């Protein structure tokens, strides 16, 4: 089955976003529910931003859709999260390695 056709199925996209959230939550030892809460704790914000970044990289979900899956956040919040992770990735080789591994492991 073609990836584009498969990813355009909303049910499969939801499953993929959920699997990304679960993988990141497990990695950072957080409950998945934390991604949808209003927490501004750095312990939650960074993993949530990473999960948003991975969701944008691995799915065809729009910024608005990603925001909805992460507690109804505005698309500009998602844009900021993605930009922040890109910035952190450039300056932190360990994070870059971690993200590369996650991208490989989660690729559909």
N, CA, C and O atoms as a printed pandas DataFrame, in Angstrom:
     atom_number atom_name residue_name chain_id  residue_number  x_coord  y_coord  z_coord
0              1         N          UNK        A               1    0.839   -1.181    0.000
1              2        CA          UNK        A               1    0.000    0.000    0.000
2              3         C          UNK        A               1    0.881    1.240    0.000
3              4         O          UNK        A               1    1.885    1.280    0.712
4              5         N          UNK        A               2    0.540    2.213   -0.755
5              6        CA          UNK        A               2    1.287    3.468   -0.875
6              7         C          UNK        A               2    1.257    4.229    0.457
7              8         O          UNK        A               2    0.205    4.328    1.089
8              9         N          UNK        A               3    2.387    4.755    0.878
9             10        CA          UNK        A               3    2.461    5.487    2.145
10            11         C          UNK        A               3    1.528    6.691    2.117
11            12         O          UNK        A               3    0.845    6.965    3.104
12            13         N          UNK        A               4    1.491    7.406    1.011
13            14        CA          UNK        A               4    0.646    8.605    0.943
14            15         C          UNK        A               4   -0.817    8.235    1.151
15            16         O          UNK        A               4   -1.527    8.897    1.908
16            17         N          UNK        A               5   -1.262    7.188    0.487
17            18        CA          UNK        A               5   -2.654    6.760    0.675
18            19         C          UNK        A               5   -2.869    6.299    2.103
19            20         O          UNK        A               5   -3.894    6.607    2.712
20            21         N          UNK        A               6   -1.914    5.566    2.636
21            22        CA          UNK        A               6   -2.051    5.049    3.983
22            23         C          UNK        A               6   -2.103    6.194    4.997
23            24         O          UNK        A               6   -2.911    6.164    5.925
24            25         N          UNK        A               7   -1.252    7.191    4.825
25            26        CA          UNK        A               7   -1.191    8.296    5.770
26            27         C          UNK        A               7   -2.381    9.232    5.638
27            28         O          UNK        A               7   -2.697    9.958    6.580
28            29         N          UNK        A               8   -3.044    9.232    4.492
29            30        CA          UNK        A               8   -4.184   10.125    4.349
30            31         C          UNK        A               8   -5.408    9.584    5.070
31            32         O          UNK        A               8   -6.398   10.300    5.220
32            33         N          UNK        A               9   -5.360    8.354    5.513
33            34        CA          UNK        A               9   -6.442    7.766    6.282
34            35         C          UNK        A               9   -6.369    8.339    7.701
35            36         O          UNK        A               9   -5.401    8.074    8.414
36            37         N          UNK        A              10   -7.380    9.127    8.131
37            38        CA          UNK        A              10   -7.318    9.776    9.442
38            39         C          UNK        A              10   -7.146    8.791   10.595
39            40         O          UNK        A              10   -6.480    9.102   11.582
40            41         N          UNK        A              11   -7.738    7.614   10.476
41            42        CA          UNK        A              11   -7.633    6.631   11.538
42            43         C          UNK        A              11   -6.183    6.155   11.686
43            44         O          UNK        A              11   -5.693    6.003   12.805
44            45         N          UNK        A              12   -5.501    5.922   10.565
45            46        CA          UNK        A              12   -4.101    5.512   10.630
46            47         C          UNK        A              12   -3.219    6.646   11.123
47            48         O          UNK        A              12   -2.265    6.419   11.866
48            49         N          UNK        A              13   -3.537    7.868   10.709
49            50        CA          UNK        A              13   -2.747    9.022   11.166
50            51         C          UNK        A              13   -2.861    9.143   12.679
51            52         O          UNK        A              13   -1.863    9.367   13.364
52            53         N          UNK        A              14   -4.073    8.995   13.200
53            54        CA          UNK        A              14   -4.270    9.072   14.644
54            55         C          UNK        A              14   -3.447    8.006   15.342
55            56         O          UNK        A              14   -2.826    8.271   16.372
56            57         N          UNK        A              15   -3.439    6.812   14.793
57            58        CA          UNK        A              15   -2.654    5.723   15.362
58            59         C          UNK        A              15   -1.174    6.069   15.340
59            60         O          UNK        A              15   -0.464    5.802   16.309
60            61         N          UNK        A              16   -0.698    6.660   14.250
61            62        CA          UNK        A              16    0.710    7.024   14.138
62            63         C          UNK        A              16    1.073    8.122   15.132
63            64         O          UNK        A              16    2.105    8.033   15.799
64            65         N          UNK        A              17    0.247    9.145   15.239
65            66        CA          UNK        A              17    0.514   10.225   16.194
66            67         C          UNK        A              17    0.517    9.664   17.606
67            68         O          UNK        A              17    1.356   10.033   18.428
68            69         N          UNK        A              18   -0.414    8.780   17.881
69            70        CA          UNK        A              18   -0.471    8.164   19.206
70            71         C          UNK        A              18    0.795    7.347   19.470
71            72         O          UNK        A              18    1.332    7.385   20.577
72            73         N          UNK        A              19    1.274    6.612   18.468
73            74        CA          UNK        A              19    2.482    5.812   18.674
74            75         C          UNK        A              19    3.706    6.710   18.892
75            76         O          UNK        A              19    4.603    6.360   19.658
76            77         N          UNK        A              20    3.742    7.847   18.229
77            78        CA          UNK        A              20    4.837    8.808   18.444
78            79         C          UNK        A              20    4.764    9.344   19.869
79            80         O          UNK        A              20    5.774    9.400   20.569
80            81         N          UNK        A              21    3.567    9.737   20.294
81            82        CA          UNK        A              21    3.397   10.235   21.657
82            83         C          UNK        A              21    3.804    9.179   22.682
83            84         O          UNK        A              21    4.475    9.487   23.667
84            85         N          UNK        A              22    3.399    7.948   22.446
85            86        CA          UNK        A              22    3.730    6.867   23.379
86            87         C          UNK        A              22    5.237    6.624   23.449
87            88         O          UNK        A              22    5.787    6.432   24.533
88            89         N          UNK        A              23    5.899    6.633   22.298
89            90        CA          UNK        A              23    7.344    6.398   22.274
90            91         C          UNK        A              23    8.093    7.502   23.017
91            92         O          UNK        A              23    9.009    7.221   23.790
92            93         N          UNK        A              24    7.707    8.750   22.787
93            94        CA          UNK        A              24    8.380    9.876   23.449
94            95         C          UNK        A              24    8.069    9.872   24.944
95            96         O          UNK        A              24    8.954   10.119   25.763
96            97         N          UNK        A              25    6.825    9.596   25.298
97            98        CA          UNK        A              25    6.444    9.541   26.713
98            99         C          UNK        A              25    7.236    8.454   27.439
99           100         O          UNK        A              25    7.710    8.671   28.555
100          101         N          UNK        A              26    7.380    7.300   26.816
101          102        CA          UNK        A              26    8.140    6.204   27.407
102          103         C          UNK        A              26    9.602    6.603   27.587
103          104         O          UNK        A              26   10.199    6.348   28.633
104          105         N          UNK        A              27   10.166    7.220   26.574
105          106        CA          UNK        A              27   11.560    7.644   26.617
106          107         C          UNK        A              27   11.830    8.625   27.765
107          108         O          UNK        A              27   12.869    8.560   28.421
108          109         N          UNK        A              28   10.873    9.536   27.994
109          110        CA          UNK        A              28   11.052   10.557   29.029
110          111         C          UNK        A              28   10.338   10.212   30.335
111          112         O          UNK        A              28   10.273   11.029   31.253
112          113         N          UNK        A              29    9.801    8.987   30.406
113          114        CA          UNK        A              29    9.130    8.501   31.616
114          115         C          UNK        A              29    7.987    9.434   32.048
115          116         O          UNK        A              29    7.902    9.855   33.202
116          117         N          UNK        A              30    7.122    9.735   31.087
117          118        CA          UNK        A              30    5.953   10.588   31.331
118          119         C          UNK        A              30    4.688    9.857   30.898
119          120         O          UNK        A              30    4.736    9.027   29.990
120          121         N          UNK        A              31    3.556   10.155   31.535
121          122        CA          UNK        A              31    2.302    9.644   30.996
122          123         C          UNK        A              31    1.952   10.428   29.720
123          124         O          UNK        A              31    2.182   11.636   29.657
124          125         N          UNK        A              32    1.409    9.761   28.728
125          126        CA          UNK        A              32    1.046   10.399   27.456
126          127         C          UNK        A              32    0.104   11.588   27.702
127          128         O          UNK        A              32    0.149   12.581   26.976
128          129         N          UNK        A              33   -0.728   11.480   28.707
129          130        CA          UNK        A              33   -1.703   12.540   29.000
130          131         C          UNK        A              33   -1.041   13.889   29.263
131          132         O          UNK        A              33   -1.664   14.933   29.069
132          133         N          UNK        A              34    0.215   13.875   29.701
133          134        CA          UNK        A              34    0.938   15.126   29.981
134          135         C          UNK        A              34    1.068   16.004   28.733
135          136         O          UNK        A              34    1.128   17.229   28.842
136          137         N          UNK        A              35    1.111   15.387   27.554
137          138        CA          UNK        A              35    1.270   16.160   26.326
138          139         C          UNK        A              35    0.067   17.056   26.051
139          140         O          UNK        A              35    0.194   18.058   25.348
140          141         N          UNK        A              36   -1.072   16.715   26.584
141          142        CA          UNK        A              36   -2.274   17.510   26.364
142          143         C          UNK        A              36   -2.581   18.495   27.471
143          144         O          UNK        A              36   -3.497   19.308   27.341
144          145         N          UNK        A              37   -1.840   18.436   28.545
145          146        CA          UNK        A              37   -2.087   19.333   29.679
146          147         C          UNK        A              37   -1.410   20.684   29.469
147          148         O          UNK        A              37   -0.599   20.855   28.559
148          149         N          UNK        A              38   -1.752   21.619   30.310
149          150        CA          UNK        A              38   -1.227   22.985   30.204
150          151         C          UNK        A              38    0.137   23.171   30.864
151          152         O          UNK        A              38    0.610   24.302   30.977
152          153         N          UNK        A              39    0.762   22.116   31.290
153          154        CA          UNK        A              39    2.019   22.213   32.012
154          155         C          UNK        A              39    3.080   22.987   31.230
155          156         O          UNK        A              39    3.268   22.789   30.030
156          157         N          UNK        A              40    3.767   23.877   31.956
157          158        CA          UNK        A              40    4.877   24.601   31.339
158          159         C          UNK        A              40    6.204   24.158   31.951
159          160         O          UNK        A              40    7.233   24.809   31.769
160          161         N          UNK        A              41    6.165   23.049   32.673
161          162        CA          UNK        A              41    7.380   22.496   33.253
162          163         C          UNK        A              41    8.297   22.023   32.129
163          164         O          UNK        A              41    7.853   21.379   31.179
164          165         N          UNK        A              42    9.561   22.347   32.251
165          166        CA          UNK        A              42   10.544   21.956   31.248
166          167         C          UNK        A              42   10.581   20.432   31.073
167          168         O          UNK        A              42   10.904   19.926   29.998
168          169         N          UNK        A              43   10.243   19.714   32.152
169          170        CA          UNK        A              43   10.218   18.253   32.091
170          171         C          UNK        A              43    9.139   17.727   31.151
171          172         O          UNK        A              43    9.218   16.593   30.679
172          173         N          UNK        A              44    8.132   18.552   30.881
173          174        CA          UNK        A              44    7.042   18.169   29.976
174          175         C          UNK        A              44    7.170   18.897   28.636
175          176         O          UNK        A              44    6.909   18.313   27.584
176          177         N          UNK        A              45    7.565   20.154   28.674
177          178        CA          UNK        A              45    7.596   20.978   27.463
178          179         C          UNK        A              45    8.547   20.398   26.412
179          180         O          UNK        A              45    8.168   20.268   25.248
180          181         N          UNK        A              46    9.751   20.055   26.799
181          182        CA          UNK        A              46   10.732   19.545   25.826
182          183         C          UNK        A              46   10.250   18.235   25.191
183          184         O          UNK        A              46   10.275   18.114   23.966
184          185         N          UNK        A              47    9.814   17.253   25.985
185          186        CA          UNK        A              47    9.303   16.036   25.351
186          187         C          UNK        A              47    8.094   16.301   24.443
187          188         O          UNK        A              47    7.973   15.693   23.381
188          189         N          UNK        A              48    7.208   17.202   24.858
189          190        CA          UNK        A              48    6.041   17.537   24.026
190          191         C          UNK        A              48    6.501   18.166   22.708
191          192         O          UNK        A              48    5.973   17.841   21.645
192          193         N          UNK        A              49    7.478   19.059   22.780
193          194        CA          UNK        A              49    8.001   19.682   21.563
194          195         C          UNK        A              49    8.655   18.637   20.665
195          196         O          UNK        A              49    8.511   18.690   19.444
196          197         N          UNK        A              50    9.360   17.708   21.253
197          198        CA          UNK        A              50    9.982   16.634   20.476
198          199         C          UNK        A              50    8.915   15.786   19.798
199          200         O          UNK        A              50    9.050   15.437   18.626
200          201         N          UNK        A              51    7.867   15.458   20.521
201          202        CA          UNK        A              51    6.782   14.656   19.942
202          203         C          UNK        A              51    6.095   15.413   18.799
203          204         O          UNK        A              51    5.736   14.806   17.791
204          205         N          UNK        A              52    5.912   16.722   18.945
205          206        CA          UNK        A              52    5.322   17.518   17.864
206          207         C          UNK        A              52    6.247   17.526   16.647
207          208         O          UNK        A              52    5.789   17.370   15.515
208          209         N          UNK        A              53    7.532   17.707   16.878
209          210        CA          UNK        A              53    8.524   17.698   15.799
210          211         C          UNK        A              53    8.475   16.372   15.040
211          212         O          UNK        A              53    8.417   16.352   13.811
212          213         N          UNK        A              54    8.499   15.275   15.782
213          214        CA          UNK        A              54    8.466   13.952   15.158
214          215         C          UNK        A              54    7.159   13.730   14.394
215          216         O          UNK        A              54    7.156   13.128   13.320
216          217         N          UNK        A              55    6.071   14.210   14.944
217          218        CA          UNK        A              55    4.772   14.072   14.272
218          219         C          UNK        A              55    4.791   14.798   12.939
219          220         O          UNK        A              55    4.285   14.280   11.944
220          221         N          UNK        A              56    5.366   15.983   12.909
221          222        CA          UNK        A              56    5.440   16.729   11.645
222          223         C          UNK        A              56    6.355   16.024   10.652
223          224         O          UNK        A              56    6.075   16.011    9.453
224          225         N          UNK        A              57    7.434   15.444   11.136
225          226        CA          UNK        A              57    8.383   14.761   10.265
226          227         C          UNK        A              57    7.830   13.451    9.709
227          228         O          UNK        A              57    8.129   13.082    8.573
228          229         N          UNK        A              58    7.037   12.756   10.496
229          230        CA          UNK        A              58    6.643   11.393   10.150
230          231         C          UNK        A              58    5.212   11.240    9.632
231          232         O          UNK        A              58    4.827   10.157    9.190
232          233         N          UNK        A              59    4.433   12.305    9.683
233          234        CA          UNK        A              59    3.057   12.216    9.191
234          235         C          UNK        A              59    2.792   13.373    8.237
235          236         O          UNK        A              59    3.604   14.289    8.104
236          237         N          UNK        A              60    1.654   13.315    7.584
237          238        CA          UNK        A              60    1.254   14.430    6.729
238          239         C          UNK        A              60    0.238   15.325    7.452
239          240         O          UNK        A              60   -0.474   16.102    6.816
240          241         N          UNK        A              61    0.179   15.210    8.761
241          242        CA          UNK        A              61   -0.753   16.012    9.550
242          243         C          UNK        A              61   -0.393   17.490    9.457
243          244         O          UNK        A              61    0.782   17.859    9.469
244          245         N          UNK        A              62   -1.409   18.319    9.364
245          246        CA          UNK        A              62   -1.189   19.770    9.327
246          247         C          UNK        A              62   -0.809   20.259   10.727
247          248         O          UNK        A              62   -0.970   19.543   11.715
248          249         N          UNK        A              63   -0.310   21.470   10.786
249          250        CA          UNK        A              63    0.044   22.061   12.080
250          251         C          UNK        A              63   -1.173   22.146   12.990
251          252         O          UNK        A              63   -1.071   21.899   14.192
252          253         N          UNK        A              64   -2.318   22.491   12.427
253          254        CA          UNK        A              64   -3.556   22.573   13.212
254          255         C          UNK        A              64   -3.956   21.203   13.753
255          256         O          UNK        A              64   -4.362   21.081   14.908
256          257         N          UNK        A              65   -3.839   20.175   12.914
257          258        CA          UNK        A              65   -4.159   18.815   13.366
258          259         C          UNK        A              65   -3.236   18.394   14.502
259          260         O          UNK        A              65   -3.685   17.838   15.505
260          261         N          UNK        A              66   -1.960   18.661   14.340
261          262        CA          UNK        A              66   -0.996   18.295   15.385
262          263         C          UNK        A              66   -1.368   19.012   16.677
263          264         O          UNK        A              66   -1.357   18.407   17.749
264          265         N          UNK        A              67   -1.694   20.291   16.581
265          266        CA          UNK        A              67   -2.103   21.047   17.762
266          267         C          UNK        A              67   -3.296   20.418   18.465
267          268         O          UNK        A              67   -3.338   20.360   19.694
268          269         N          UNK        A              68   -4.267   19.946   17.687
269          270        CA          UNK        A              68   -5.440   19.300   18.277
270          271         C          UNK        A              68   -5.050   18.036   19.036
271          272         O          UNK        A              68   -5.588   17.774   20.112
272          273         N          UNK        A              69   -4.123   17.251   18.492
273          274        CA          UNK        A              69   -3.688   16.017   19.151
274          275         C          UNK        A              69   -2.873   16.295   20.416
275          276         O          UNK        A              69   -2.704   15.409   21.254
276          277         N          UNK        A              70   -2.379   17.498   20.552
277          278        CA          UNK        A              70   -1.573   17.858   21.715
278          279         C          UNK        A              70   -2.309   18.859   22.602
279          280         O          UNK        A              70   -1.738   19.866   23.023
280          281         N          UNK        A              71   -3.542   18.582   22.873
281          282        CA          UNK        A              71   -4.303   19.373   23.840
282          283         C          UNK        A              71   -4.923   20.637   23.288
283          284         O          UNK        A              71   -5.192   21.570   24.044
284          285         N          UNK        A              72   -5.156   20.689   21.992
285          286        CA          UNK        A              72   -5.817   21.850   21.403
286          287         C          UNK        A              72   -4.908   23.059   21.267
287          288         O          UNK        A              72   -5.369   24.199   21.328
288          289         N          UNK        A              73   -3.642   22.819   21.086
289          290        CA          UNK        A              73   -2.709   23.943   20.927
290          291         C          UNK        A              73   -2.853   24.596   19.562
291          292         O          UNK        A              73   -3.219   23.946   18.583
292          293         N          UNK        A              74   -2.566   25.869   19.511
293          294        CA          UNK        A              74   -2.660   26.666   18.289
294          295         C          UNK        A              74   -1.545   26.247   17.332
295          296         O          UNK        A              74   -0.476   25.812   17.760
296          297         N          UNK        A              75   -1.809   26.386   16.033
297          298        CA          UNK        A              75   -0.799   25.969   15.050
298          299         C          UNK        A              75    0.515   26.740   15.203
299          300         O          UNK        A              75    1.577   26.217   14.865
300          301         N          UNK        A              76    0.456   27.965   15.702
301          302        CA          UNK        A              76    1.698   28.728   15.894
302          303         C          UNK        A              76    2.537   28.148   17.041
303          304         O          UNK        A              76    3.763   28.253   17.037
304          305         N          UNK        A              77    1.868   27.543   18.012
305          306        CA          UNK        A              77    2.583   26.864   19.098
306          307         C          UNK        A              77    3.323   25.659   18.538
307          308         O          UNK        A              77    4.461   25.386   18.921
308          309         N          UNK        A              78    2.673   24.944   17.633
309          310        CA          UNK        A              78    3.310   23.785   16.987
310          311         C          UNK        A              78    4.508   24.261   16.160
311          312         O          UNK        A              78    5.573   23.645   16.197
312          313         N          UNK        A              79    4.334   25.350   15.419
313          314        CA          UNK        A              79    5.441   25.904   14.623
314          315         C          UNK        A              79    6.629   26.251   15.523
315          316         O          UNK        A              79    7.776   25.943   15.201
316          317         N          UNK        A              80    6.340   26.891   16.646
317          318        CA          UNK        A              80    7.395   27.271   17.587
318          319         C          UNK        A              80    8.101   26.024   18.129
319          320         O          UNK        A              80    9.327   25.996   18.242
320          321         N          UNK        A              81    7.323   25.003   18.459
321          322        CA          UNK        A              81    7.900   23.765   18.991
322          323         C          UNK        A              81    8.840   23.116   17.986
323          324         O          UNK        A              81    9.935   22.684   18.347
324          325         N          UNK        A              82    8.425   23.047   16.742
325          326        CA          UNK        A              82    9.239   22.442   15.692
326          327         C          UNK        A              82   10.534   23.233   15.504
327          328         O          UNK        A              82   11.614   22.653   15.395
328          329         N          UNK        A              83   10.416   24.557   15.467
329          330        CA          UNK        A              83   11.598   25.409   15.306
330          331         C          UNK        A              83   12.541   25.255   16.497
331          332         O          UNK        A              83   13.760   25.222   16.328
332          333         N          UNK        A              84   11.985   25.163   17.684
333          334        CA          UNK        A              84   12.789   25.023   18.893
334          335         C          UNK        A              84   13.585   23.710   18.885
335          336         O          UNK        A              84   14.763   23.685   19.241
336          337         N          UNK        A              85   12.926   22.627   18.474
337          338        CA          UNK        A              85   13.618   21.335   18.429
338          339         C          UNK        A              85   14.710   21.353   17.367
339          340         O          UNK        A              85   15.791   20.805   17.580
340          341         N          UNK        A              86   14.436   21.977   16.226
341          342        CA          UNK        A              86   15.488   22.095   15.190
342          343         C          UNK        A              86   16.702   22.843   15.737
343          344         O          UNK        A              86   17.845   22.455   15.497
344          345         N          UNK        A              87   16.436   23.913   16.472
345          346        CA          UNK        A              87   17.508   24.712   17.065
346          347         C          UNK        A              87   18.294   23.891   18.094
347          348         O          UNK        A              87   19.525   23.885   18.082
348          349         N          UNK        A              88   17.580   23.207   18.970
349          350        CA          UNK        A              88   18.235   22.373   19.981
350          351         C          UNK        A              88   19.037   21.250   19.329
351          352         O          UNK        A              88   20.124   20.902   19.790
352          353         N          UNK        A              89   18.497   20.696   18.267
353          354        CA          UNK        A              89   19.155   19.589   17.564
354          355         C          UNK        A              89   20.512   20.032   16.998
355          356         O          UNK        A              89   21.489   19.284   17.039
356          357         N          UNK        A              90   20.551   21.256   16.471
357          358        CA          UNK        A              90   21.807   21.774   15.901
358          359         C          UNK        A              90   22.867   21.988   16.971
359          360         O          UNK        A              90   24.059   21.820   16.713
360          361         N          UNK        A              91   22.437   22.358   18.169
361          362        CA          UNK        A              91   23.402   22.702   19.214
362          363         C          UNK        A              91   23.702   21.554   20.177
363          364         O          UNK        A              91   24.608   21.667   21.003
364          365         N          UNK        A              92   22.959   20.458   20.083
365          366        CA          UNK        A              92   23.131   19.352   21.030
366          367         C          UNK        A              92   23.284   18.032   20.277
367          368         O          UNK        A              92   22.291   17.452   19.836
368          369         N          UNK        A              93   24.522   17.554   20.127
369          370        CA          UNK        A              93   24.750   16.310   19.385
370          371         C          UNK        A              93   24.021   15.097   19.975
371          372         O          UNK        A              93   23.588   14.212   19.237
372          373         N          UNK        A              94   23.889   15.059   21.296
373          374        CA          UNK        A              94   23.189   13.927   21.924
374          375         C          UNK        A              94   21.712   13.929   21.535
375          376         O          UNK        A              94   21.141   12.874   21.259
376          377         N          UNK        A              95   21.097   15.104   21.513
377          378        CA          UNK        A              95   19.696   15.207   21.100
378          379         C          UNK        A              95   19.560   14.874   19.625
379          380         O          UNK        A              95   18.606   14.208   19.222
380          381         N          UNK        A              96   20.503   15.332   18.822
381          382        CA          UNK        A              96   20.470   15.012   17.392
382          383         C          UNK        A              96   20.522   13.497   17.187
383          384         O          UNK        A              96   19.779   12.954   16.369
384          385         N          UNK        A              97   21.387   12.824   17.919
385          386        CA          UNK        A              97   21.497   11.367   17.816
386          387         C          UNK        A              97   20.188   10.698   18.262
387          388         O          UNK        A              97   19.702    9.775   17.608
388          389         N          UNK        A              98   19.631   11.167   19.366
389          390        CA          UNK        A              98   18.375   10.620   19.873
390          391         C          UNK        A              98   17.243   10.792   18.857
391          392         O          UNK        A              98   16.482    9.857   18.608
392          393         N          UNK        A              99   17.134   11.979   18.276
393          394        CA          UNK        A              99   16.077   12.242   17.291
394          395         C          UNK        A              99   16.279   11.405   16.028
395          396         O          UNK        A              99   15.312   10.903   15.456
396          397         N          UNK        A             100   17.508   11.256   15.600
397          398        CA          UNK        A             100   17.780   10.421   14.427
398          399         C          UNK        A             100   17.345    8.983   14.680
399          400         O          UNK        A             100   16.752    8.346   13.809
400          401         N          UNK        A             101   17.640    8.475   15.869
401          402        CA          UNK        A             101   17.231    7.119   16.218
402          403         C          UNK        A             101   15.712    7.002   16.269
403          404         O          UNK        A             101   15.147    6.046   15.737
404          405         N          UNK        A             102   15.050    7.958   16.900
405          406        CA          UNK        A             102   13.581    7.937   16.970
406          407         C          UNK        A             102   12.962    8.009   15.576
407          408         O          UNK        A             102   11.998    7.300   15.287
408          409         N          UNK        A             103   13.508    8.856   14.720
409          410        CA          UNK        A             103   12.982    8.954   13.358
410          411         C          UNK        A             103   13.110    7.630   12.626
411          412         O          UNK        A             103   12.193    7.213   11.917
412          413         N          UNK        A             104   14.240    6.972   12.795
413          414        CA          UNK        A             104   14.426    5.646   12.160
414          415         C          UNK        A             104   13.465    4.619   12.725
415          416         O          UNK        A             104   12.836    3.867   11.979
416          417         N          UNK        A             105   13.351    4.589   14.055
417          418        CA          UNK        A             105   12.527    3.583   14.709
418          419         C          UNK        A             105   11.029    3.771   14.460
419          420         O          UNK        A             105   10.275    2.800   14.397
420          421         N          UNK        A             106   10.611    5.017   14.320
421          422        CA          UNK        A             106    9.172    5.305   14.190
422          423         C          UNK        A             106    8.702    5.428   12.747
423          424         O          UNK        A             106    7.500    5.496   12.491
424          425         N          UNK        A             107    9.627    5.457   11.814
425          426        CA          UNK        A             107    9.255    5.615   10.412
426          427         C          UNK        A             107    8.298    4.498    9.995
427          428         O          UNK        A             107    8.590    3.319   10.193
428          429         N          UNK        A             108    7.140    4.878    9.411
429          430        CA          UNK        A             108    6.147    3.855    9.042
430          431         C          UNK        A             108    6.628    2.946    7.933
431          432         O          UNK        A             108    5.904    2.042    7.518
